[in-house]
Amino acid sequence: MMTLEKFEEASELVKKVTLNTKLIYSEYFSEQSGNKVYLKPENMQYTGAYKVRGAYYKISTLSDEEREKGLITASAGNHAQGVAYATP
């Protein structure tokens, strides 16, 4: 179960390998929707996507026994890039 404590731990861990991306106000989408719309440019991460966050957190919290067994993932896209970047 994800608790606030685990969420905060994960947030601190992934800060080690991610860039802080600021929200960008979109005048166009705000006008189109009648709401205030902000974009978070995660494409500016080293891997080009936000997927590194989950991959890095999971890999960094593996036990020694789990690490010895290895890691298998199936993706040819953003998740694969995140896993490759997060794997030491």
VMD Tcl script that draws the C-alpha trace (Angstrom):
set ca {
  {0.00 0.00 0.00}
  {1.29 3.45 -0.92}
  {1.47 5.65 2.16}
  {2.38 9.32 2.39}
  {5.68 8.26 3.96}
  {6.49 5.95 1.02}
  {5.46 8.62 -1.46}
  {7.78 11.15 0.17}
  {10.60 8.56 0.22}
  {10.06 7.86 -3.48}
  {10.04 11.57 -4.26}
  {13.40 12.06 -2.55}
  {14.93 9.03 -4.26}
  {13.96 10.02 -7.78}
  {15.23 13.57 -7.30}
  {18.70 12.05 -7.56}
  {18.19 11.18 -11.24}
  {15.53 13.56 -12.54}
  {15.35 17.19 -13.48}
  {12.95 19.51 -11.72}
  {10.44 20.39 -14.44}
  {8.35 23.48 -13.77}
  {4.72 23.82 -14.83}
  {4.15 25.94 -17.93}
  {0.92 27.87 -18.32}
  {-0.76 27.20 -21.67}
  {-2.69 30.22 -22.83}
  {-3.96 28.32 -25.88}
  {-5.37 25.31 -23.99}
  {-6.68 27.56 -21.22}
  {-8.64 29.61 -23.74}
  {-9.88 26.47 -25.50}
  {-11.09 24.82 -22.31}
  {-12.20 27.83 -20.30}
  {-9.95 26.65 -17.48}
  {-6.40 27.32 -16.39}
  {-4.27 24.66 -18.05}
  {-0.66 23.99 -17.13}
  {1.71 21.59 -18.85}
  {4.52 19.68 -17.16}
  {7.31 19.21 -19.73}
  {8.54 15.77 -18.69}
  {9.98 15.38 -22.18}
  {12.86 17.48 -20.82}
  {14.04 14.59 -18.61}
  {17.32 12.92 -19.57}
  {15.34 9.98 -20.96}
  {12.75 12.15 -22.72}
  {9.87 10.95 -20.53}
  {8.63 10.68 -16.96}
  {8.91 6.88 -16.94}
  {12.32 6.99 -15.30}
  {10.64 7.90 -12.00}
  {8.89 4.57 -11.42}
  {11.71 2.52 -12.89}
  {14.36 4.19 -10.74}
  {12.29 3.92 -7.57}
  {11.56 0.23 -8.08}
  {15.15 -0.66 -8.99}
  {16.62 1.39 -6.12}
  {14.42 -0.39 -3.59}
  {15.21 -3.96 -4.68}
  {16.72 -6.18 -2.00}
  {20.11 -7.81 -2.56}
  {18.33 -11.12 -3.16}
  {16.05 -9.54 -5.76}
  {19.03 -7.88 -7.47}
  {20.83 -11.24 -7.68}
  {17.84 -12.70 -9.53}
  {18.09 -9.95 -12.14}
  {15.61 -7.71 -13.83}
  {13.44 -8.40 -16.86}
  {11.27 -5.80 -18.53}
  {9.39 -5.72 -21.80}
  {9.23 -2.35 -23.49}
  {10.67 -0.73 -26.56}
  {9.65 2.78 -25.53}
  {9.78 5.22 -22.67}
  {9.68 2.61 -19.91}
  {12.62 0.75 -21.44}
  {14.62 3.98 -21.54}
  {13.75 4.64 -17.91}
  {14.84 1.16 -16.85}
  {18.07 1.39 -18.81}
  {18.85 4.78 -17.30}
  {17.97 3.62 -13.78}
  {19.98 0.38 -13.91}
  {23.50 0.84 -12.54}
}
mol new
graphics top color blue
foreach p $ca { graphics top sphere $p radius 0.5 }
foreach p [lrange $ca 0 end-1] q [lrange $ca 1 end] { graphics top cylinder $p $q radius 0.2 }
display resetview
